[in-house]
Amino acid sequence: RTLKTRPALLSPMLYTHCTPRRIPIEALAGSTLQIYSIKISATKNLTLPVEVYGVVAARDTADRHRNPIFLRRSNYCQKLEENDSFLCLDGPVRAIVSMGTVYFEIQLKVKGASESEDKALISTYFFYNGDSSGGHVAKNDFCTVEFCWEQLRQSVQATILSVLVTSVDGKLPFPHGGRVVCSSQPQDGNEDIAGLSSRQVVLVDSEGGRMPIAEHGYLELSREVVSVELNGKLKVLIEAYSTTQSAESAQVILITPKKSNITKVACSLYAGGPKVEITVAWSLIPSKMLN
C-alpha cells in the first residue's frame, strides 16, 4: 500500500547555480518556517507503545504540492514509546515559505495486526499565518500533536549535500555512535537561543546504535534542508558518544550563509581524530508560485 502524496516540485537548490547578476527577481531572502520537532502525546484512549505511519506535510504560497515533513508507509512504521514519542522527521524537502499562509496536514494511522486492523490516529489540518512563533498543538480523543518551530526572517535555504567522515588509522570514527545537529545562529550570536536543544535540526542521530555510515564514509542523513538567516550563521554541532551515550567529544562549525553557490568546510572531530567535511548548497527562496 502506498500513500497518495504528490511531493513538492520545487528543488531546495532552485537558485544555487545562479550568478549574482543573473538572480531572478522572484528569488529573495525571506521568511521561512523552521520545523524543529513534532511530538505525539497519548491520551487515556491510547496506550503506548504503538507503531505509526502516514504523513505530516506543509503547503505554502510557493508550491501547493505537499512538502512532507514526516512520511512513512505502512511497511516502514515508527514505534512511539512512552519515553520517546517524537516523530523521526525526514523533511521538509525544501524550505517552508511563510511569507503567506502555510497549510499543514496531518494524516497518521496506528498499525494493527493486519492491514484491516489499522486505525486512524489523527486526521486534521490547520493554517499558519505568522501568528504564533513557537509552535502549534493539534489534538483529538487519542493524541496531542505538538509542533515546535521558529519563523526565520531574511532567510535562505541550505541543503546539506554531504557529511563525509574520514577515519584515522582505520579506526571507527564513531565507535559508540553520535549525532549531527544544526541551527540558524542569529547575527548577534545569541547562544542562549541558538544553543537550545529544542532549537536544533537533527540531521542524524545514532540513538544508542551504530552511526549510519554509508560507503566511503558518508553519513546517512535523515534531514538535509534547513533554513538559515542570511545575516547570521549556520551552526553545525558534531558529537561522538561515549559508552554511556553522553558526548565524549564535540566540534562546532560556523558557516557563513550565501545567496547561492556551494560551501565546503572541514575540521577534525578532536585533535588527531577523524576529519569531517561538510558540503552545503545555498539557495534563495521563491517569493511566489512559479509556473
ZIPE-V262493 format. One record per helix or strand of 2 or more residues. SS is the DSSP state (helix for helix, strand for strand). FROM is the first residue (numbers start at 1). LEN is the number of residues. If there is no record, write none. Layout:
# ZIPE-V262493
ss=SS from=FROM len=LEN
ss=SS from=FROM len=LEN
This chain:
# ZIPE-V262493
ss=helix from=20 len=3
ss=strand from=27 len=2
ss=strand from=30 len=13
ss=strand from=50 len=11
ss=strand from=63 len=10
ss=strand from=78 len=4
ss=strand from=96 len=2
ss=strand from=102 len=9
ss=helix from=115 len=3
ss=strand from=119 len=10
ss=strand from=135 len=5
ss=strand from=143 len=24
ss=strand from=178 len=8
ss=helix from=191 len=4
ss=helix from=197 len=3
ss=strand from=201 len=5
ss=helix from=215 len=3
ss=strand from=218 len=2
ss=strand from=225 len=5
ss=strand from=233 len=9
ss=strand from=247 len=10
ss=strand from=262 len=7
ss=strand from=275 len=9
ss=strand from=285 len=2
